[in-house]
Amino acid sequence: MLRIVKSGTTAIVLALAMLVTVSFSTAFALDKRDQTWSELKTEFFDAAEIHDGSGFLLLEAPKRADDAAIVPVKLTVDADRKVKRLVLFVDENPVPMAADFTFGPASPTASFSTRLRVNSYSYVRVVAQTADDQLYMTKTYVKASGGCSAPANKDLAAAKAQLGKMKLRLFQPAKSTVAGEAQSGIREAQIMIRHPNNSGFQMDQVTMLYIPAHFVDLIEVRQDDKLIMKVEGGISLSENPNLRFFYRDEGKGEITVRATDNEDREFKRSWPKTGS
């Protein structure tokens, strides 16, 4: 066996060279993962400065998704920061913007959770617009593939029969959710809407033809006549869109959800705030 023994100086030089190579490769990989975002940022926000929001925005998602078609994501916003708009992205999806949230006067916080389709290894990120019109961003990397082309869980006939049906659940939030206001009428709610949210990339397993895109494009939630939130969605929201959020309970009245889809169908339902 031939052994090559390096002198001390030579070994140090080689080690430094390897370190530089590894560092460069790592930096290149990280840059490549962010390459799509540089284009999206210009498309959606022009030249606006976007600050690091990791100090007050916590975005949670599985590092490796169990099901790429139903990836849970949760955003927690610090209680002392007022956010009026959020834009949720899945960088590498065919339609990267998953949802655009606008929060109204009946919303005490922009914290929310939902479920996404993730089509390939990608950053999921949120850009928040605060009350002073500054932009902040946070992100997390999700390993998943095929979420936009995954077959629907139910057959088309069953999906059409349930189309637009809604369910509301009400919760008492944790005291830490909204600083100083947990005992002042802040409530948590979850809405679920029956809809296939077909992406246009799924194939009918019988006909072997692509199923046309059919998705919820707007969800509006109100407490009586006051807006809690409006969500403009697309194909990156999962089948049967599911949103969990907070509202400021003002006593008697109703929560009303109105949704539309890209085929101009409208779905609407109201519930008394005493229960679902």
ChimeraX attribute file (.defattr): number of C-alpha atoms within 10 A of each C-alpha:
attribute: neighborCount
match mode: 1-to-1
recipient: residues
	/A:1	3
	/A:2	4
	/A:3	5
	/A:4	6
	/A:5	8
	/A:6	10
	/A:7	8
	/A:8	8
	/A:9	9
	/A:10	11
	/A:11	12
	/A:12	12
	/A:13	11
	/A:14	12
	/A:15	12
	/A:16	12
	/A:17	12
	/A:18	12
	/A:19	12
	/A:20	12
	/A:21	12
	/A:22	12
	/A:23	12
	/A:24	12
	/A:25	12
	/A:26	12
	/A:27	12
	/A:28	12
	/A:29	12
	/A:30	11
	/A:31	12
	/A:32	11
	/A:33	16
	/A:34	14
	/A:35	12
	/A:36	15
	/A:37	18
	/A:38	10
	/A:39	12
	/A:40	15
	/A:41	15
	/A:42	11
	/A:43	10
	/A:44	11
	/A:45	12
	/A:46	10
	/A:47	9
	/A:48	11
	/A:49	11
	/A:50	16
	/A:51	13
	/A:52	14
	/A:53	17
	/A:54	13
	/A:55	11
	/A:56	16
	/A:57	22
	/A:58	17
	/A:59	21
	/A:60	18
	/A:61	19
	/A:62	14
	/A:63	12
	/A:64	14
	/A:65	18
	/A:66	12
	/A:67	16
	/A:68	25
	/A:69	26
	/A:70	22
	/A:71	21
	/A:72	19
	/A:73	16
	/A:74	16
	/A:75	19
	/A:76	16
	/A:77	23
	/A:78	19
	/A:79	18
	/A:80	11
	/A:81	13
	/A:82	17
	/A:83	25
	/A:84	21
	/A:85	21
	/A:86	22
	/A:87	19
	/A:88	22
	/A:89	24
	/A:90	28
	/A:91	26
	/A:92	18
	/A:93	23
	/A:94	15
	/A:95	15
	/A:96	20
	/A:97	24
	/A:98	26
	/A:99	23
	/A:100	18
	/A:101	21
	/A:102	20
	/A:103	21
	/A:104	19
	/A:105	14
	/A:106	21
	/A:107	24
	/A:108	24
	/A:109	25
	/A:110	28
	/A:111	22
	/A:112	19
	/A:113	18
	/A:114	20
	/A:115	23
	/A:116	28
	/A:117	27
	/A:118	33
	/A:119	24
	/A:120	19
	/A:121	21
	/A:122	21
	/A:123	22
	/A:124	25
	/A:125	22
	/A:126	25
	/A:127	23
	/A:128	26
	/A:129	19
	/A:130	15
	/A:131	12
	/A:132	9
	/A:133	11
	/A:134	13
	/A:135	20
	/A:136	21
	/A:137	21
	/A:138	21
	/A:139	21
	/A:140	17
	/A:141	18
	/A:142	21
	/A:143	16
	/A:144	21
	/A:145	20
	/A:146	18
	/A:147	24
	/A:148	27
	/A:149	19
	/A:150	19
	/A:151	18
	/A:152	21
	/A:153	11
	/A:154	11
	/A:155	12
	/A:156	12
	/A:157	9
	/A:158	11
	/A:159	18
	/A:160	13
	/A:161	11
	/A:162	13
	/A:163	16
	/A:164	24
	/A:165	14
	/A:166	21
	/A:167	16
	/A:168	20
	/A:169	14
	/A:170	17
	/A:171	13
	/A:172	13
	/A:173	16
	/A:174	12
	/A:175	12
	/A:176	11
	/A:177	20
	/A:178	21
	/A:179	11
	/A:180	11
	/A:181	15
	/A:182	15
	/A:183	13
	/A:184	11
	/A:185	15
	/A:186	23
	/A:187	23
	/A:188	19
	/A:189	18
	/A:190	17
	/A:191	17
	/A:192	17
	/A:193	22
	/A:194	19
	/A:195	22
	/A:196	26
	/A:197	24
	/A:198	27
	/A:199	28
	/A:200	15
	/A:201	19
	/A:202	20
	/A:203	18
	/A:204	15
	/A:205	12
	/A:206	6
	/A:207	8
	/A:208	9
	/A:209	11
	/A:210	15
	/A:211	18
	/A:212	13
	/A:213	16
	/A:214	17
	/A:215	25
	/A:216	30
	/A:217	19
	/A:218	19
	/A:219	22
	/A:220	18
	/A:221	24
	/A:222	21
	/A:223	26
	/A:224	17
	/A:225	12
	/A:226	14
	/A:227	19
	/A:228	25
	/A:229	24
	/A:230	21
	/A:231	22
	/A:232	18
	/A:233	22
	/A:234	24
	/A:235	27
	/A:236	29
	/A:237	27
	/A:238	29
	/A:239	25
	/A:240	22
	/A:241	22
	/A:242	19
	/A:243	18
	/A:244	19
	/A:245	20
	/A:246	25
	/A:247	25
	/A:248	18
	/A:249	19
	/A:250	14
	/A:251	10
	/A:252	10
	/A:253	15
	/A:254	19
	/A:255	23
	/A:256	21
	/A:257	22
	/A:258	17
	/A:259	22
	/A:260	19
	/A:261	19
	/A:262	14
	/A:263	11
	/A:264	10
	/A:265	11
	/A:266	14
	/A:267	16
	/A:268	15
	/A:269	15
	/A:270	19
	/A:271	16
	/A:272	13
	/A:273	20
	/A:274	11
	/A:275	10
	/A:276	12
